[in-house]
Amino acid sequence: MFEEALAYYGEGTPNLWDKVSSAMGGIKSAEEVRCHYEDLVDDVKMIESGRVTYPKYKTQGFWTRG
């Protein structure tokens, strides 16, 4: 829900965090949504700078069988 709402409204939208919070059904406050976004941005920056190893995800598993 978070990612979909963020993509729908986009950066620069007035009252962005209030709108994303509302789109998520109010399960998080606008302040919590903003903090979550900032934490994710910080994580990406650390990974891209090489300070944190990019996680190795399992590429096969029960969810890929068809």
PLY file of the C-alpha trace (Angstrom):
ply
format ascii 1.0
element vertex 66
property float x
property float y
property float z
element edge 65
property int vertex1
property int vertex2
end_header
0.00 0.00 0.00
2.83 2.37 0.91
4.66 1.96 -2.39
1.49 2.15 -4.46
0.35 5.34 -2.74
3.78 6.92 -3.05
3.93 6.07 -6.76
0.39 7.37 -7.30
0.96 10.75 -5.65
4.67 11.24 -6.37
7.16 13.58 -4.81
6.17 17.21 -4.65
2.49 16.53 -4.02
1.09 18.93 -1.41
0.37 17.12 1.87
2.03 13.99 0.46
2.44 12.19 3.77
-1.16 12.85 4.79
-2.37 11.46 1.47
-0.15 8.38 1.65
-1.26 7.76 5.23
-4.90 8.04 4.19
-4.36 5.72 1.21
-2.95 3.16 3.67
-6.17 3.29 5.63
-4.69 5.39 8.42
-2.72 2.45 9.84
0.25 4.82 10.15
0.26 8.53 10.84
1.61 10.98 8.28
4.70 11.40 10.47
5.25 7.62 10.64
4.91 7.37 6.85
7.42 10.19 6.34
9.89 8.56 8.74
9.47 5.20 7.01
10.23 6.82 3.65
13.31 8.58 5.00
14.57 5.32 6.54
14.21 3.58 3.18
16.04 6.39 1.37
18.88 6.15 3.90
19.06 2.37 3.42
19.30 2.71 -0.36
22.03 5.34 -0.04
24.07 3.08 2.24
23.71 0.11 -0.10
24.61 2.18 -3.16
27.65 3.68 -1.43
28.97 0.20 -0.66
28.84 0.69 3.10
26.27 -2.08 3.36
26.43 -5.27 1.37
23.55 -5.73 -1.01
21.41 -8.54 0.40
21.56 -11.89 -1.36
18.05 -13.16 -1.83
17.11 -16.70 -2.60
16.22 -16.76 -6.29
14.36 -20.04 -6.28
11.84 -21.43 -3.88
8.32 -22.61 -3.50
6.99 -19.26 -4.71
8.75 -19.65 -8.10
7.46 -23.11 -8.92
4.70 -23.17 -11.43
0 1
1 2
2 3
3 4
4 5
5 6
6 7
7 8
8 9
9 10
10 11
11 12
12 13
13 14
14 15
15 16
16 17
17 18
18 19
19 20
20 21
21 22
22 23
23 24
24 25
25 26
26 27
27 28
28 29
29 30
30 31
31 32
32 33
33 34
34 35
35 36
36 37
37 38
38 39
39 40
40 41
41 42
42 43
43 44
44 45
45 46
46 47
47 48
48 49
49 50
50 51
51 52
52 53
53 54
54 55
55 56
56 57
57 58
58 59
59 60
60 61
61 62
62 63
63 64
64 65
